[in-house]
């Protein structure tokens, strides 16, 4: 008969030294994340595979007409 160890108890609240460090899961990135939303997702704003922030609006570009058209 084998003896099973007691199950690990969950942590309550924050650790004594503050919140735990979270690192970016992006390929080759591994920067520490400080933004709460980035910490929750596990990706920094440049590595996030699914962009959730709106893209900046681009201004219309003035173009010359093509010759012959």
Steps between C-alpha positions, in 0.01 A plus 500: 500500500637843404460809710378804312622845610250755624359717218660842466306780666414805281666832574282757673553862401827646379840362599691691770729665240209623278352354185675227309697582188342416163705461182389537138432170323580645156759308295843634593360790707481405869471856634345560839137613473377788715165598343210317672335404168831373356568305820157336474552398135867406533608706197637852469340751261749427219489118535124450541389260224142632516502878509228633726589867479355710218738582219576868454305669222706573192471831324396496135793517259497751217577319177562624150295350221670231294603608151277357229197452719 
